[in-house]
Amino acid sequence: MLQITPQMRLMVAIEPVDFRKGIDGLVNICKQSLGEDPLRGAVFAFRNRRSTAVKVLVYDGQGYWLCHKRLSEGCFRWWPRGDGQAAEFLVAHQLQVLLSAGDPSATKAAPAWRNVAG
């Protein structure tokens, strides 16, 4: 079972990818375009050109998981913009909002870490 936890690094590729690519093709994109090694445990999210589908790639220590979500209606309204970067980092609750076709930048959650000792 795949679980997204707050401790995981979550990267969202800014540019759309060809969804005919499978695990090996997406691993190559991670290495070449994003400069990240998927074997280090990060979670990668990709979208198609029409923004109607998302693929999530993660290595769990034994093998790769590739999850594909296609919306039955509409498209993903929010996706990070370029600004010269290949990817944007999200936190776990933001990825959940993104996968529900919401806007992760509008979430009002508490920071991932804060000093409680005052």
Biopython code that builds the backbone (N, CA, C, O; Angstrom):
import numpy as np
from Bio.PDB.StructureBuilder import StructureBuilder

atoms = [
    (1, "MET", "N", (0.838, -1.181, 0.000)),
    (1, "MET", "CA", (0.000, 0.000, 0.000)),
    (1, "MET", "C", (0.874, 1.231, 0.000)),
    (1, "MET", "O", (1.880, 1.286, 0.707)),
    (2, "LEU", "N", (0.503, 2.199, -0.772)),
    (2, "LEU", "CA", (1.223, 3.457, -0.884)),
    (2, "LEU", "C", (0.604, 4.476, 0.055)),
    (2, "LEU", "O", (-0.602, 4.719, 0.016)),
    (3, "GLN", "N", (1.444, 5.073, 0.904)),
    (3, "GLN", "CA", (0.974, 6.124, 1.800)),
    (3, "GLN", "C", (1.853, 7.344, 1.620)),
    (3, "GLN", "O", (3.075, 7.230, 1.517)),
    (4, "ILE", "N", (1.238, 8.498, 1.584)),
    (4, "ILE", "CA", (1.953, 9.757, 1.509)),
    (4, "ILE", "C", (2.033, 10.309, 2.927)),
    (4, "ILE", "O", (1.004, 10.552, 3.559)),
    (5, "THR", "N", (3.247, 10.508, 3.427)),
    (5, "THR", "CA", (3.432, 10.989, 4.788)),
    (5, "THR", "C", (4.087, 12.366, 4.770)),
    (5, "THR", "O", (4.716, 12.734, 3.778)),
    (6, "PRO", "N", (3.950, 13.127, 5.843)),
    (6, "PRO", "CA", (4.550, 14.469, 5.892)),
    (6, "PRO", "C", (6.074, 14.465, 5.753)),
    (6, "PRO", "O", (6.657, 15.485, 5.385)),
    (7, "GLN", "N", (6.719, 13.350, 6.037)),
    (7, "GLN", "CA", (8.172, 13.291, 5.957)),
    (7, "GLN", "C", (8.691, 13.103, 4.530)),
    (7, "GLN", "O", (9.889, 13.257, 4.291)),
    (8, "MET", "N", (7.834, 12.780, 3.600)),
    (8, "MET", "CA", (8.259, 12.510, 2.226)),
    (8, "MET", "C", (8.506, 13.807, 1.457)),
    (8, "MET", "O", (7.854, 14.825, 1.687)),
    (9, "ARG", "N", (9.476, 13.734, 0.528)),
    (9, "ARG", "CA", (9.707, 14.844, -0.399)),
    (9, "ARG", "C", (8.746, 14.656, -1.566)),
    (9, "ARG", "O", (8.723, 13.595, -2.188)),
    (10, "LEU", "N", (7.960, 15.674, -1.862)),
    (10, "LEU", "CA", (6.958, 15.597, -2.923)),
    (10, "LEU", "C", (7.279, 16.635, -3.987)),
    (10, "LEU", "O", (7.280, 17.837, -3.717)),
    (11, "MET", "N", (7.550, 16.166, -5.189)),
    (11, "MET", "CA", (7.892, 17.064, -6.286)),
    (11, "MET", "C", (6.827, 17.000, -7.365)),
    (11, "MET", "O", (6.400, 15.918, -7.769)),
    (12, "VAL", "N", (6.406, 18.157, -7.823)),
    (12, "VAL", "CA", (5.439, 18.262, -8.908)),
    (12, "VAL", "C", (6.167, 18.832, -10.121)),
    (12, "VAL", "O", (6.653, 19.962, -10.085)),
    (13, "ALA", "N", (6.240, 18.049, -11.192)),
    (13, "ALA", "CA", (6.889, 18.509, -12.421)),
    (13, "ALA", "C", (6.044, 19.605, -13.046)),
    (13, "ALA", "O", (4.830, 19.457, -13.186)),
    (14, "ILE", "N", (6.672, 20.682, -13.414)),
    (14, "ILE", "CA", (5.930, 21.829, -13.939)),
    (14, "ILE", "C", (5.473, 21.597, -15.377)),
    (14, "ILE", "O", (4.331, 21.898, -15.722)),
    (15, "GLU", "N", (6.348, 21.072, -16.203)),
    (15, "GLU", "CA", (6.000, 20.838, -17.603)),
    (15, "GLU", "C", (5.190, 19.550, -17.745)),
    (15, "GLU", "O", (5.456, 18.569, -17.049)),
    (16, "PRO", "N", (4.205, 19.548, -18.642)),
    (16, "PRO", "CA", (3.439, 18.308, -18.868)),
    (16, "PRO", "C", (4.319, 17.250, -19.520)),
    (16, "PRO", "O", (5.313, 17.567, -20.174)),
    (17, "VAL", "N", (3.939, 15.981, -19.331)),
    (17, "VAL", "CA", (4.686, 14.868, -19.924)),
    (17, "VAL", "C", (3.762, 14.046, -20.818)),
    (17, "VAL", "O", (2.537, 14.108, -20.712)),
    (18, "ASP", "N", (4.384, 13.287, -21.689)),
    (18, "ASP", "CA", (3.661, 12.377, -22.569)),
    (18, "ASP", "C", (3.195, 11.192, -21.725)),
    (18, "ASP", "O", (4.022, 10.452, -21.192)),
    (19, "PHE", "N", (1.891, 11.005, -21.598)),
    (19, "PHE", "CA", (1.359, 9.956, -20.732)),
    (19, "PHE", "C", (1.448, 8.564, -21.340)),
    (19, "PHE", "O", (0.970, 7.601, -20.739)),
    (20, "ARG", "N", (2.046, 8.438, -22.514)),
    (20, "ARG", "CA", (2.356, 7.110, -23.025)),
    (20, "ARG", "C", (3.572, 6.545, -22.311)),
    (20, "ARG", "O", (3.843, 5.347, -22.389)),
    (21, "LYS", "N", (4.308, 7.411, -21.612)),
    (21, "LYS", "CA", (5.481, 6.960, -20.854)),
    (21, "LYS", "C", (5.032, 6.149, -19.651)),
    (21, "LYS", "O", (4.053, 6.477, -18.981)),
    (22, "GLY", "N", (5.764, 5.098, -19.400)),
    (22, "GLY", "CA", (5.516, 4.273, -18.229)),
    (22, "GLY", "C", (6.547, 4.585, -17.156)),
    (22, "GLY", "O", (7.089, 5.689, -17.105)),
    (23, "ILE", "N", (6.812, 3.615, -16.306)),
    (23, "ILE", "CA", (7.736, 3.812, -15.188)),
    (23, "ILE", "C", (9.120, 4.208, -15.679)),
    (23, "ILE", "O", (9.680, 5.194, -15.200)),
    (24, "ASP", "N", (9.682, 3.465, -16.621)),
    (24, "ASP", "CA", (11.042, 3.753, -17.071)),
    (24, "ASP", "C", (11.165, 5.137, -17.701)),
    (24, "ASP", "O", (12.150, 5.838, -17.467)),
    (25, "GLY", "N", (10.183, 5.532, -18.490)),
    (25, "GLY", "CA", (10.206, 6.858, -19.106)),
    (25, "GLY", "C", (10.112, 7.970, -18.074)),
    (25, "GLY", "O", (10.787, 8.991, -18.202)),
    (26, "LEU", "N", (9.284, 7.783, -17.054)),
    (26, "LEU", "CA", (9.146, 8.799, -16.006)),
    (26, "LEU", "C", (10.380, 8.840, -15.109)),
    (26, "LEU", "O", (10.764, 9.910, -14.635)),
    (27, "VAL", "N", (11.006, 7.685, -14.873)),
    (27, "VAL", "CA", (12.265, 7.656, -14.111)),
    (27, "VAL", "C", (13.326, 8.476, -14.842)),
    (27, "VAL", "O", (14.072, 9.228, -14.215)),
    (28, "ASN", "N", (13.395, 8.334, -16.170)),
    (28, "ASN", "CA", (14.353, 9.125, -16.957)),
    (28, "ASN", "C", (14.063, 10.617, -16.852)),
    (28, "ASN", "O", (14.994, 11.418, -16.773)),
    (29, "ILE", "N", (12.796, 11.003, -16.849)),
    (29, "ILE", "CA", (12.456, 12.416, -16.683)),
    (29, "ILE", "C", (12.904, 12.911, -15.312)),
    (29, "ILE", "O", (13.438, 14.014, -15.191)),
    (30, "CYS", "N", (12.687, 12.099, -14.285)),
    (30, "CYS", "CA", (13.125, 12.466, -12.928)),
    (30, "CYS", "C", (14.620, 12.732, -12.904)),
    (30, "CYS", "O", (15.074, 13.727, -12.337)),
    (31, "LYS", "N", (15.380, 11.843, -13.519)),
    (31, "LYS", "CA", (16.833, 11.966, -13.494)),
    (31, "LYS", "C", (17.336, 13.100, -14.372)),
    (31, "LYS", "O", (18.173, 13.892, -13.940)),
    (32, "GLN", "N", (16.835, 13.191, -15.604)),
    (32, "GLN", "CA", (17.381, 14.138, -16.565)),
    (32, "GLN", "C", (16.796, 15.540, -16.434)),
    (32, "GLN", "O", (17.542, 16.520, -16.401)),
    (33, "SER", "N", (15.484, 15.646, -16.360)),
    (33, "SER", "CA", (14.851, 16.971, -16.338)),
    (33, "SER", "C", (14.755, 17.561, -14.934)),
    (33, "SER", "O", (14.951, 18.762, -14.743)),
    (34, "LEU", "N", (14.451, 16.705, -13.946)),
    (34, "LEU", "CA", (14.253, 17.200, -12.587)),
    (34, "LEU", "C", (15.516, 17.110, -11.741)),
    (34, "LEU", "O", (15.589, 17.721, -10.675)),
    (35, "GLY", "N", (16.510, 16.358, -12.203)),
    (35, "GLY", "CA", (17.760, 16.225, -11.472)),
    (35, "GLY", "C", (17.630, 15.477, -10.159)),
    (35, "GLY", "O", (18.390, 15.736, -9.225)),
    (36, "GLU", "N", (16.686, 14.560, -10.069)),
    (36, "GLU", "CA", (16.445, 13.797, -8.844)),
    (36, "GLU", "C", (16.504, 12.309, -9.140)),
    (36, "GLU", "O", (16.121, 11.866, -10.223)),
    (37, "ASP", "N", (16.985, 11.542, -8.172)),
    (37, "ASP", "CA", (17.019, 10.086, -8.295)),
    (37, "ASP", "C", (15.797, 9.513, -7.588)),
    (37, "ASP", "O", (15.691, 9.634, -6.368)),
    (38, "PRO", "N", (14.872, 8.895, -8.316)),
    (38, "PRO", "CA", (13.661, 8.351, -7.693)),
    (38, "PRO", "C", (13.937, 7.268, -6.654)),
    (38, "PRO", "O", (13.088, 7.002, -5.804)),
    (39, "LEU", "N", (15.112, 6.641, -6.710)),
    (39, "LEU", "CA", (15.441, 5.602, -5.743)),
    (39, "LEU", "C", (15.681, 6.161, -4.340)),
    (39, "LEU", "O", (15.816, 5.392, -3.388)),
    (40, "ARG", "N", (15.734, 7.474, -4.200)),
    (40, "ARG", "CA", (15.967, 8.093, -2.894)),
    (40, "ARG", "C", (14.674, 8.335, -2.126)),
    (40, "ARG", "O", (14.707, 8.897, -1.031)),
    (41, "GLY", "N", (13.528, 7.919, -2.683)),
    (41, "GLY", "CA", (12.284, 7.926, -1.924)),
    (41, "GLY", "C", (11.363, 9.109, -2.125)),
    (41, "GLY", "O", (10.345, 9.206, -1.440)),
    (42, "ALA", "N", (11.679, 10.011, -3.035)),
    (42, "ALA", "CA", (10.781, 11.144, -3.282)),
    (42, "ALA", "C", (9.551, 10.678, -4.055)),
    (42, "ALA", "O", (9.578, 9.646, -4.726)),
    (43, "VAL", "N", (8.484, 11.444, -3.953)),
    (43, "VAL", "CA", (7.247, 11.202, -4.695)),
    (43, "VAL", "C", (7.192, 12.240, -5.817)),
    (43, "VAL", "O", (7.402, 13.428, -5.576)),
    (44, "PHE", "N", (6.915, 11.799, -7.020)),
    (44, "PHE", "CA", (6.887, 12.686, -8.180)),
    (44, "PHE", "C", (5.489, 12.699, -8.789)),
    (44, "PHE", "O", (4.883, 11.646, -8.990)),
    (45, "ALA", "N", (4.986, 13.881, -9.078)),
    (45, "ALA", "CA", (3.672, 14.022, -9.727)),
    (45, "ALA", "C", (3.865, 14.680, -11.089)),
    (45, "ALA", "O", (4.616, 15.644, -11.230)),
    (46, "PHE", "N", (3.177, 14.144, -12.079)),
    (46, "PHE", "CA", (3.238, 14.640, -13.454)),
    (46, "PHE", "C", (1.816, 14.834, -13.969)),
    (46, "PHE", "O", (0.892, 14.157, -13.518)),
    (47, "ARG", "N", (1.642, 15.751, -14.907)),
    (47, "ARG", "CA", (0.331, 15.943, -15.533)),
    (47, "ARG", "C", (0.454, 15.784, -17.037)),
    (47, "ARG", "O", (1.541, 15.888, -17.605)),
    (48, "ASN", "N", (-0.689, 15.528, -17.673)),
    (48, "ASN", "CA", (-0.702, 15.472, -19.134)),
    (48, "ASN", "C", (-0.928, 16.881, -19.695)),
    (48, "ASN", "O", (-1.180, 17.817, -18.937)),
    (49, "ARG", "N", (-0.839, 17.028, -20.991)),
    (49, "ARG", "CA", (-0.943, 18.353, -21.633)),
    (49, "ARG", "C", (-2.298, 19.026, -21.398)),
    (49, "ARG", "O", (-2.361, 20.243, -21.225)),
    (50, "ARG", "N", (-3.361, 18.260, -21.389)),
    (50, "ARG", "CA", (-4.699, 18.835, -21.222)),
    (50, "ARG", "C", (-5.078, 19.048, -19.761)),
    (50, "ARG", "O", (-6.156, 19.569, -19.475)),
    (51, "SER", "N", (-4.216, 18.658, -18.840)),
    (51, "SER", "CA", (-4.459, 18.783, -17.391)),
    (51, "SER", "C", (-5.681, 18.004, -16.941)),
    (51, "SER", "O", (-6.372, 18.417, -16.009)),
    (52, "THR", "N", (-5.952, 16.887, -17.589)),
    (52, "THR", "CA", (-7.080, 16.048, -17.200)),
    (52, "THR", "C", (-6.641, 14.819, -16.418)),
    (52, "THR", "O", (-7.476, 14.072, -15.908)),
    (53, "ALA", "N", (-5.315, 14.605, -16.322)),
    (53, "ALA", "CA", (-4.820, 13.411, -15.644)),
    (53, "ALA", "C", (-3.500, 13.707, -14.947)),
    (53, "ALA", "O", (-2.747, 14.598, -15.340)),
    (54, "VAL", "N", (-3.246, 12.932, -13.901)),
    (54, "VAL", "CA", (-2.013, 13.032, -13.120)),
    (54, "VAL", "C", (-1.460, 11.627, -12.935)),
    (54, "VAL", "O", (-2.210, 10.674, -12.720)),
    (55, "LYS", "N", (-0.137, 11.510, -13.020)),
    (55, "LYS", "CA", (0.550, 10.272, -12.665)),
    (55, "LYS", "C", (1.466, 10.570, -11.489)),
    (55, "LYS", "O", (2.131, 11.605, -11.452)),
    (56, "VAL", "N", (1.495, 9.649, -10.525)),
    (56, "VAL", "CA", (2.348, 9.766, -9.355)),
    (56, "VAL", "C", (3.298, 8.576, -9.363)),
    (56, "VAL", "O", (2.868, 7.426, -9.461)),
    (57, "LEU", "N", (4.592, 8.861, -9.260)),
    (57, "LEU", "CA", (5.635, 7.842, -9.275)),
    (57, "LEU", "C", (6.384, 7.875, -7.950)),
    (57, "LEU", "O", (6.787, 8.941, -7.487)),
    (58, "VAL", "N", (6.572, 6.702, -7.338)),
    (58, "VAL", "CA", (7.340, 6.615, -6.096)),
    (58, "VAL", "C", (8.006, 5.248, -6.020)),
    (58, "VAL", "O", (7.452, 4.242, -6.463)),
    (59, "TYR", "N", (9.206, 5.234, -5.450)),
    (59, "TYR", "CA", (9.925, 3.984, -5.197)),
    (59, "TYR", "C", (9.808, 3.690, -3.708)),
    (59, "TYR", "O", (10.104, 4.556, -2.885)),
    (60, "ASP", "N", (9.378, 2.476, -3.348)),
    (60, "ASP", "CA", (9.131, 2.155, -1.931)),
    (60, "ASP", "C", (10.210, 1.279, -1.298)),
    (60, "ASP", "O", (10.015, 0.755, -0.201)),
    (61, "GLY", "N", (11.333, 1.116, -1.969)),
    (61, "GLY", "CA", (12.400, 0.292, -1.428)),
    (61, "GLY", "C", (12.457, -1.091, -2.058)),
    (61, "GLY", "O", (13.501, -1.743, -2.036)),
    (62, "GLN", "N", (11.341, -1.541, -2.618)),
    (62, "GLN", "CA", (11.282, -2.839, -3.293)),
    (62, "GLN", "C", (10.979, -2.700, -4.773)),
    (62, "GLN", "O", (11.380, -3.538, -5.582)),
    (63, "GLY", "N", (10.282, -1.654, -5.115)),
    (63, "GLY", "CA", (9.891, -1.451, -6.504)),
    (63, "GLY", "C", (9.162, -0.131, -6.653)),
    (63, "GLY", "O", (8.965, 0.605, -5.686)),
    (64, "TYR", "N", (8.771, 0.149, -7.868)),
    (64, "TYR", "CA", (8.088, 1.411, -8.183)),
    (64, "TYR", "C", (6.576, 1.257, -8.107)),
    (64, "TYR", "O", (6.024, 0.213, -8.454)),
    (65, "TRP", "N", (5.928, 2.299, -7.652)),
    (65, "TRP", "CA", (4.481, 2.459, -7.744)),
    (65, "TRP", "C", (4.234, 3.519, -8.806)),
    (65, "TRP", "O", (4.897, 4.556, -8.817)),
    (66, "LEU", "N", (3.291, 3.267, -9.692)),
    (66, "LEU", "CA", (2.866, 4.269, -10.656)),
    (66, "LEU", "C", (1.353, 4.352, -10.569)),
    (66, "LEU", "O", (0.651, 3.412, -10.942)),
    (67, "CYS", "N", (0.855, 5.468, -10.082)),
    (67, "CYS", "CA", (-0.586, 5.681, -9.937)),
    (67, "CYS", "C", (-1.033, 6.691, -10.979)),
    (67, "CYS", "O", (-0.334, 7.669, -11.243)),
    (68, "HIS", "N", (-2.185, 6.458, -11.565)),
    (68, "HIS", "CA", (-2.718, 7.313, -12.623)),
    (68, "HIS", "C", (-4.131, 7.715, -12.237)),
    (68, "HIS", "O", (-4.974, 6.860, -11.964)),
    (69, "LYS", "N", (-4.389, 9.015, -12.214)),
    (69, "LYS", "CA", (-5.745, 9.493, -11.957)),
    (69, "LYS", "C", (-6.173, 10.355, -13.132)),
    (69, "LYS", "O", (-5.485, 11.307, -13.502)),
    (70, "ARG", "N", (-7.323, 10.012, -13.719)),
    (70, "ARG", "CA", (-7.907, 10.815, -14.792)),
    (70, "ARG", "C", (-9.251, 11.307, -14.309)),
    (70, "ARG", "O", (-10.073, 10.522, -13.837)),
    (71, "LEU", "N", (-9.477, 12.596, -14.422)),
    (71, "LEU", "CA", (-10.751, 13.160, -14.003)),
    (71, "LEU", "C", (-11.847, 12.772, -14.988)),
    (71, "LEU", "O", (-11.615, 12.721, -16.196)),
    (72, "SER", "N", (-13.028, 12.504, -14.475)),
    (72, "SER", "CA", (-14.146, 12.152, -15.347)),
    (72, "SER", "C", (-14.737, 13.383, -16.019)),
    (72, "SER", "O", (-15.331, 13.285, -17.092)),
    (73, "GLU", "N", (-14.574, 14.546, -15.384)),
    (73, "GLU", "CA", (-15.042, 15.815, -15.964)),
    (73, "GLU", "C", (-14.046, 16.912, -15.610)),
    (73, "GLU", "O", (-13.447, 16.899, -14.534)),
    (74, "GLY", "N", (-13.879, 17.850, -16.517)),
    (74, "GLY", "CA", (-13.045, 19.016, -16.237)),
    (74, "GLY", "C", (-11.564, 18.698, -16.227)),
    (74, "GLY", "O", (-11.119, 17.676, -16.749)),
    (75, "CYS", "N", (-10.808, 19.611, -15.614)),
    (75, "CYS", "CA", (-9.361, 19.452, -15.561)),
    (75, "CYS", "C", (-8.840, 19.945, -14.214)),
    (75, "CYS", "O", (-9.565, 20.562, -13.434)),
    (76, "PHE", "N", (-7.570, 19.657, -13.964)),
    (76, "PHE", "CA", (-6.925, 20.152, -12.761)),
    (76, "PHE", "C", (-6.716, 21.654, -12.944)),
    (76, "PHE", "O", (-5.965, 22.080, -13.822)),
    (77, "ARG", "N", (-7.379, 22.449, -12.115)),
    (77, "ARG", "CA", (-7.348, 23.903, -12.286)),
    (77, "ARG", "C", (-6.031, 24.516, -11.852)),
    (77, "ARG", "O", (-5.621, 25.545, -12.389)),
    (78, "TRP", "N", (-5.374, 23.913, -10.905)),
    (78, "TRP", "CA", (-4.120, 24.472, -10.394)),
    (78, "TRP", "C", (-2.961, 23.575, -10.791)),
    (78, "TRP", "O", (-3.058, 22.351, -10.708)),
    (79, "TRP", "N", (-1.876, 24.180, -11.217)),
    (79, "TRP", "CA", (-0.619, 23.487, -11.426)),
    (79, "TRP", "C", (0.470, 24.533, -11.278)),
    (79, "TRP", "O", (0.267, 25.675, -11.690)),
    (80, "PRO", "N", (1.626, 24.189, -10.701)),
    (80, "PRO", "CA", (2.673, 25.210, -10.514)),
    (80, "PRO", "C", (3.150, 25.766, -11.841)),
    (80, "PRO", "O", (3.118, 25.087, -12.867)),
    (81, "ARG", "N", (3.593, 27.011, -11.804)),
    (81, "ARG", "CA", (4.100, 27.674, -13.000)),
    (81, "ARG", "C", (5.624, 27.640, -13.005)),
    (81, "ARG", "O", (6.253, 27.423, -11.969)),
    (82, "GLY", "N", (6.203, 27.854, -14.165)),
    (82, "GLY", "CA", (7.630, 27.730, -14.409)),
    (82, "GLY", "C", (8.576, 28.496, -13.522)),
    (82, "GLY", "O", (9.150, 27.915, -12.601)),
    (83, "ASP", "N", (8.759, 29.777, -13.763)),
    (83, "ASP", "CA", (9.746, 30.600, -13.059)),
    (83, "ASP", "C", (11.138, 29.982, -13.134)),
    (83, "ASP", "O", (11.921, 30.125, -12.195)),
    (84, "GLY", "N", (11.461, 29.304, -14.222)),
    (84, "GLY", "CA", (12.781, 28.727, -14.423)),
    (84, "GLY", "C", (13.040, 27.425, -13.691)),
    (84, "GLY", "O", (14.128, 26.861, -13.804)),
    (85, "GLN", "N", (12.071, 26.939, -12.950)),
    (85, "GLN", "CA", (12.242, 25.685, -12.219)),
    (85, "GLN", "C", (11.657, 24.538, -13.020)),
    (85, "GLN", "O", (10.760, 24.732, -13.841)),
    (86, "ALA", "N", (12.173, 23.339, -12.775)),
    (86, "ALA", "CA", (11.627, 22.149, -13.421)),
    (86, "ALA", "C", (10.518, 21.533, -12.579)),
    (86, "ALA", "O", (9.651, 20.832, -13.100)),
    (87, "ALA", "N", (10.551, 21.802, -11.251)),
    (87, "ALA", "CA", (9.566, 21.197, -10.348)),
    (87, "ALA", "C", (9.334, 22.117, -9.162)),
    (87, "ALA", "O", (10.132, 23.010, -8.875)),
    (88, "GLU", "N", (8.224, 21.879, -8.484)),
    (88, "GLU", "CA", (7.911, 22.589, -7.253)),
    (88, "GLU", "C", (7.684, 21.553, -6.161)),
    (88, "GLU", "O", (7.105, 20.494, -6.403)),
    (89, "PHE", "N", (8.150, 21.875, -4.951)),
    (89, "PHE", "CA", (7.957, 20.980, -3.818)),
    (89, "PHE", "C", (6.628, 21.294, -3.137)),
    (89, "PHE", "O", (6.272, 22.458, -2.956)),
    (90, "LEU", "N", (5.906, 20.254, -2.765)),
    (90, "LEU", "CA", (4.679, 20.380, -1.994)),
    (90, "LEU", "C", (4.837, 19.586, -0.701)),
    (90, "LEU", "O", (5.764, 18.790, -0.553)),
    (91, "VAL", "N", (3.913, 19.819, 0.232)),
    (91, "VAL", "CA", (3.850, 18.987, 1.429)),
    (91, "VAL", "C", (2.662, 18.036, 1.266)),
    (91, "VAL", "O", (1.839, 18.205, 0.366)),
    (92, "ALA", "N", (2.584, 17.048, 2.138)),
    (92, "ALA", "CA", (1.629, 15.946, 1.967)),
    (92, "ALA", "C", (0.187, 16.427, 1.806)),
    (92, "ALA", "O", (-0.511, 15.963, 0.905)),
    (93, "HIS", "N", (-0.270, 17.338, 2.650)),
    (93, "HIS", "CA", (-1.667, 17.760, 2.546)),
    (93, "HIS", "C", (-1.918, 18.524, 1.243)),
    (93, "HIS", "O", (-3.028, 18.486, 0.712)),
    (94, "GLN", "N", (-0.902, 19.215, 0.724)),
    (94, "GLN", "CA", (-1.075, 19.920, -0.543)),
    (94, "GLN", "C", (-1.211, 18.945, -1.705)),
    (94, "GLN", "O", (-1.989, 19.189, -2.628)),
    (95, "LEU", "N", (-0.460, 17.839, -1.672)),
    (95, "LEU", "CA", (-0.605, 16.841, -2.731)),
    (95, "LEU", "C", (-1.996, 16.224, -2.695)),
    (95, "LEU", "O", (-2.589, 15.978, -3.745)),
    (96, "GLN", "N", (-2.522, 15.973, -1.505)),
    (96, "GLN", "CA", (-3.887, 15.435, -1.393)),
    (96, "GLN", "C", (-4.902, 16.400, -2.012)),
    (96, "GLN", "O", (-5.822, 15.968, -2.707)),
    (97, "VAL", "N", (-4.740, 17.691, -1.767)),
    (97, "VAL", "CA", (-5.642, 18.691, -2.351)),
    (97, "VAL", "C", (-5.489, 18.709, -3.866)),
    (97, "VAL", "O", (-6.482, 18.760, -4.592)),
    (98, "LEU", "N", (-4.257, 18.667, -4.343)),
    (98, "LEU", "CA", (-4.010, 18.654, -5.785)),
    (98, "LEU", "C", (-4.673, 17.449, -6.443)),
    (98, "LEU", "O", (-5.305, 17.586, -7.491)),
    (99, "LEU", "N", (-4.536, 16.269, -5.839)),
    (99, "LEU", "CA", (-5.128, 15.060, -6.414)),
    (99, "LEU", "C", (-6.653, 15.074, -6.367)),
    (99, "LEU", "O", (-7.304, 14.288, -7.055)),
    (100, "SER", "N", (-7.218, 15.955, -5.567)),
    (100, "SER", "CA", (-8.680, 16.131, -5.536)),
    (100, "SER", "C", (-9.115, 17.271, -6.442)),
    (100, "SER", "O", (-10.240, 17.758, -6.335)),
    (101, "ALA", "N", (-8.225, 17.699, -7.337)),
    (101, "ALA", "CA", (-8.465, 18.768, -8.308)),
    (101, "ALA", "C", (-8.664, 20.122, -7.639)),
    (101, "ALA", "O", (-9.347, 20.991, -8.180)),
    (102, "GLY", "N", (-8.073, 20.299, -6.473)),
    (102, "GLY", "CA", (-8.163, 21.577, -5.771)),
    (102, "GLY", "C", (-6.910, 22.412, -5.943)),
    (102, "GLY", "O", (-6.016, 22.063, -6.714)),
    (103, "ASP", "N", (-6.853, 23.523, -5.214)),
    (103, "ASP", "CA", (-5.741, 24.460, -5.278)),
    (103, "ASP", "C", (-4.916, 24.355, -4.004)),
    (103, "ASP", "O", (-5.323, 24.893, -2.974)),
    (104, "PRO", "N", (-3.765, 23.679, -4.036)),
    (104, "PRO", "CA", (-2.956, 23.513, -2.828)),
    (104, "PRO", "C", (-2.415, 24.819, -2.280)),
    (104, "PRO", "O", (-2.128, 24.910, -1.087)),
    (105, "SER", "N", (-2.266, 25.831, -3.122)),
    (105, "SER", "CA", (-1.740, 27.107, -2.637)),
    (105, "SER", "C", (-2.752, 27.848, -1.774)),
    (105, "SER", "O", (-2.392, 28.796, -1.074)),
    (106, "ALA", "N", (-4.002, 27.431, -1.815)),
    (106, "ALA", "CA", (-5.055, 28.103, -1.041)),
    (106, "ALA", "C", (-5.347, 27.410, 0.285)),
    (106, "ALA", "O", (-6.227, 27.847, 1.026)),
    (107, "THR", "N", (-4.620, 26.330, 0.599)),
    (107, "THR", "CA", (-4.881, 25.639, 1.860)),
    (107, "THR", "C", (-4.373, 26.482, 3.018)),
    (107, "THR", "O", (-3.357, 27.166, 2.898)),
    (108, "LYS", "N", (-5.062, 26.433, 4.109)),
    (108, "LYS", "CA", (-4.720, 27.226, 5.290)),
    (108, "LYS", "C", (-4.269, 26.322, 6.438)),
    (108, "LYS", "O", (-4.644, 26.540, 7.590)),
    (109, "ALA", "N", (-3.474, 25.321, 6.123)),
    (109, "ALA", "CA", (-3.012, 24.382, 7.144)),
    (109, "ALA", "C", (-1.877, 25.000, 7.947)),
    (109, "ALA", "O", (-1.222, 25.941, 7.499)),
    (110, "ALA", "N", (-1.658, 24.467, 9.119)),
    (110, "ALA", "CA", (-0.539, 24.902, 9.949)),
    (110, "ALA", "C", (0.768, 24.555, 9.254)),
    (110, "ALA", "O", (0.805, 23.630, 8.442)),
    (111, "PRO", "N", (1.850, 25.284, 9.559)),
    (111, "PRO", "CA", (3.136, 24.945, 8.944)),
    (111, "PRO", "C", (3.550, 23.521, 9.294)),
    (111, "PRO", "O", (3.148, 22.986, 10.327)),
    (112, "ALA", "N", (4.353, 22.915, 8.432)),
    (112, "ALA", "CA", (4.790, 21.536, 8.648)),
    (112, "ALA", "C", (5.616, 21.403, 9.927)),
    (112, "ALA", "O", (5.589, 20.352, 10.568)),
    (113, "TRP", "N", (6.346, 22.444, 10.306)),
    (113, "TRP", "CA", (7.136, 22.405, 11.529)),
    (113, "TRP", "C", (7.111, 23.790, 12.159)),
    (113, "TRP", "O", (7.239, 24.808, 11.479)),
    (114, "ARG", "N", (6.948, 23.800, 13.450)),
    (114, "ARG", "CA", (7.045, 25.069, 14.176)),
    (114, "ARG", "C", (7.578, 24.793, 15.564)),
    (114, "ARG", "O", (7.320, 23.731, 16.131)),
    (115, "ASN", "N", (8.310, 25.729, 16.112)),
    (115, "ASN", "CA", (8.899, 25.591, 17.431)),
    (115, "ASN", "C", (7.807, 25.784, 18.480)),
    (115, "ASN", "O", (7.230, 26.866, 18.590)),
    (116, "VAL", "N", (7.528, 24.751, 19.236)),
    (116, "VAL", "CA", (6.479, 24.838, 20.249)),
    (116, "VAL", "C", (7.036, 25.220, 21.615)),
    (116, "VAL", "O", (6.278, 25.404, 22.567)),
    (117, "ALA", "N", (8.363, 25.339, 21.712)),
    (117, "ALA", "CA", (8.982, 25.653, 22.997)),
    (117, "ALA", "C", (9.097, 27.158, 23.232)),
    (117, "ALA", "O", (9.732, 27.582, 24.198)),
    (118, "GLY", "N", (8.511, 27.943, 22.392)),
    (118, "GLY", "CA", (8.298, 29.298, 22.578)),
    (118, "GLY", "C", (9.173, 30.384, 22.514)),
    (118, "GLY", "O", (8.758, 31.524, 22.719)),
]
sb = StructureBuilder()
sb.init_structure("model")
sb.init_model(0)
sb.init_chain("A")
sb.init_seg("    ")
for serial, (resi, resn, name, xyz) in enumerate(atoms, 1):
    if name == "N":
        sb.init_residue(resn, " ", resi, " ")
    sb.init_atom(name, np.array(xyz, "f"), 0.0, 1.0, " ", f" {name:<3s}", serial, name[0])
structure = sb.get_structure()
